[in-house]
Each structure stands twice: as structure tokens, then as C-alpha cells.
Amino acid sequence: MRKLIGFDEDTFDKLKQLGRDRMATLQELADEAFADLLKKHGVPIDLKDALRKSAVAKAAPDRQRGKQ
């Protein structure tokens, strides 16, 4: 799926330079940034991450009962 995102010239120039420095495409930089943003807000990135979060949430009540 393609979507357009607008950047001011200064930001775009810095992103291009970062991509050159890291030998990464703008798409790779965007993928990394959005994955970090989703992680920060607790949104699963993929199925593996969603299953891991589900297992931790399911085990949490068991840990609470064991501490009481």
C-alpha cells in the first residue's frame, strides 16, 4: 500500500543524508521509525509480537495470585 507523507525540505535533506550514512533507503528508515512508534505505544508490530504480548498478559493474573 502506498501513502504520501510530506516533509519540509530540511527534514527531507537530513533523512536523505541519514539514509546515505547508514546505507539505507528512505523506506527502510520509515519502516524502522514506524515500528519504534508502534512499540512505544504498545501496539504489536507483527503476529509474533502480538502472540508474545498475549501470552504475557495471560500469565500476569497467575503471577498476581502467586504473590498474595
C-alpha positions in Angstrom: 0.0 0.0 0.0 1.3 3.4 -0.9 0.6 6.6 1.0 2.2 10.1 0.7 3.9 11.8 3.6 5.0 15.4 3.3 8.3 16.6 4.8 9.8 20.1 4.9 13.0 20.5 2.9 15.3 20.5 5.9 13.9 17.3 7.3 13.9 15.6 4.0 17.6 16.5 3.4 18.5 15.2 6.8 16.6 11.9 6.2 18.4 11.5 2.8 21.8 12.1 4.5 21.0 9.6 7.3 20.0 7.1 4.6 23.3 7.6 2.8 25.3 7.3 6.1 23.5 4.1 7.1 23.3 2.7 3.5 19.5 2.5 3.9 16.6 3.6 1.8 14.1 6.2 2.9 11.6 3.3 3.1 13.8 1.4 5.5 14.2 4.4 7.7 10.4 4.9 7.7 9.8 1.2 8.5 12.2 1.5 11.5 10.6 4.7 12.7 7.1 3.5 12.5 8.0 0.2 14.2 9.6 2.1 17.0 6.5 4.3 17.3 4.1 1.3 17.5 6.4 -0.4 20.1 6.4 2.8 22.2 2.6 2.8 22.3 2.3 -1.0 22.9 0.9 -1.8 19.5 2.0 -5.3 18.2 4.1 -5.0 15.1 3.5 -8.4 13.7 1.8 -11.7 14.6 4.8 -13.0 16.6 4.8 -9.8 18.7 1.0 -10.0 19.2 1.2 -13.6 20.4 4.1 -12.7 22.8 2.1 -9.8 24.3 -1.0 -12.0 24.6 1.0 -14.7 26.4 2.5 -12.2 28.9 -1.0 -10.6 29.5 -2.5 -14.1 30.1 0.3 -15.0 32.6 0.0 -11.8 34.5 -3.1 -12.8 36.6 -1.4 -16.0 37.5 1.6 -14.1 38.9 -0.7 -11.8 40.9 -2.4 -14.8 42.6 1.0 -16.3 43.4 2.2 -13.2 45.2 -0.8 -12.9 47.5 
